[in-house]
Amino acid sequence: MATAAFNLALRNPSTFILPKSPNPTKLRVCTLRCSSATADAVPGLSERPWKTSDARLVLEDGSIWRAKSFGASGTQVGEVVFNTSLTGYQEILTDPSYAGQFVLMTNPHIGNTGVNFDDEESKQCFLGGLVIRSISISTSNWRCAETLGDYLAERNIMGIYDVDTRAITRRLRQDGSLVGVLSTEESKTDEELLEMSRSWDIVGVDLISGVSCKEPYEWVDKTNSEWEFNYSGRDGEAFHVVAYDFGIKHNILRRLASHGCKITVVPSTWPASEILKRKPDGVLFSNGPGDPSAVPYAVETVKEILGKVPVFGICMGHQLLGQALGGKTFKMKFGHHGGNHPVRNLRSGHVEISAQNHNYAVDPASLPEGVEVTHVNLNDGSCAGLSYPAQNIMSLQYHPEASPGPRDSDYAFGEFIKLMKKVKVNA
Ligand SMILES: NC(=O)CC[C@H](N)C(=O)O
């Protein structure tokens, strides 16, 4: 780093122009403290006993964020989203809906409880990387099996810390979602990384096929009795639910099992005719990553099932249902990601604090007559739930299974059981 830039950084530690950039207006280095951006370059200071910045996050808007790496090294491109959950980073890391994305946690202190064997929401981490303000220097939890850094490194997932997550979040809120590149490779220039971020897009890409299971399987695990919290909505009758795996979170399956369901999970491409042959009591369309408009085959499958058996859609499942009913989905400015979103249930009038993770939403104005908006996100008025009683359809844009997040919306599983029961009794 040139001395002039270092002096400038000392005077104005928040932002300065890279002196050697061929196009200085396009590249800005943003640092939390000038030391983290510049110490490596100052003669004599490079042998400090603590870690100095060795990673960059380059956003498509031309901003460059110097950071320190943990987890895996390399170069990775993804869409940056911010998550406002205070706890539950392990469930977030293993939520397949984050495929193709970098999750930036707004909670400034991450890693203090380490990682355990129980909180996995899928068999692997599908996200692009983790961006945090500060990594805990120690872990302390009775369930802790290893540190967050070791966990990410073993799974080849990049993480960066010592980056101004508040500033990035404000930028995303102001300008909308941005694609970025995380890199620990010094050989790559800022311009190369910027070019990489600008030539990549998450819109229109089928991410479901990369996360769905390859073969059907039966799921039996309930919520561990130690953690169970809701014994209502059960009547002893076991309903058979087929769950389409678009990137399903384990806690959806655990909550269905806890509500007494016998569950068969099937891959995203499983034909509707095969499902209907099995005569299930209900079909669940799961959460999943990416753009619902990029998976027309899944919308077709949903269409073939609608009206023949009660269905419940969660998040991606809700968006696919919206499209199958003739509605449209659109990309939101920066989406909803966190465990603190207020939602009003328009039928009961109750407000739930909910867990959310989505960048797309259903446009309620595009839906045909008879489809009812049952839930509204109170932060922005967007559609958070639908029902089409004529065809025994219910869906939520958010996560009644939480994991992580509050349990206010768990009643939705009980409502699905009631729907299946009503149809069975009247059959
Ligand atoms: N959690 C999910 O199912 C996410 C749905 C969809 N991929 C979105 O971002 O809107």
The ligand as an SDF file (V2000), in Angstrom:
LIG
                    3D

 10  9  0  0  0  0  0  0  0  0999 V2000
  -36.0750  -20.3970    2.4520 N   0  0  0  0  0  0  0  0  0  0  0  0
  -36.5140  -20.5170    1.2200 C   0  0  0  0  0  0  0  0  0  0  0  0
  -37.2180  -21.4300    0.8320 O   0  0  0  0  0  0  0  0  0  0  0  0
  -36.0790  -19.4560    0.2500 C   0  0  0  0  0  0  0  0  0  0  0  0
  -36.9740  -19.3150   -0.9220 C   0  0  0  0  0  0  0  0  0  0  0  0
  -36.3320  -18.6310   -2.1070 C   0  0  0  0  0  0  0  0  0  0  0  0
  -35.1530  -19.3070   -2.4340 N   0  0  0  0  0  0  0  0  0  0  0  0
  -36.0720  -17.1760   -1.8060 C   0  0  0  0  0  0  0  0  0  0  0  0
  -34.9430  -16.7690   -1.6010 O   0  0  0  0  0  0  0  0  0  0  0  0
  -37.0210  -16.4240   -1.7620 O   0  0  0  0  0  0  0  0  0  0  0  0
  1  2  1  0
  2  3  2  0
  2  4  1  0
  4  5  1  0
  5  6  1  0
  6  7  1  0
  6  8  1  0
  8  9  2  0
  8 10  1  0
M  END
$$$$
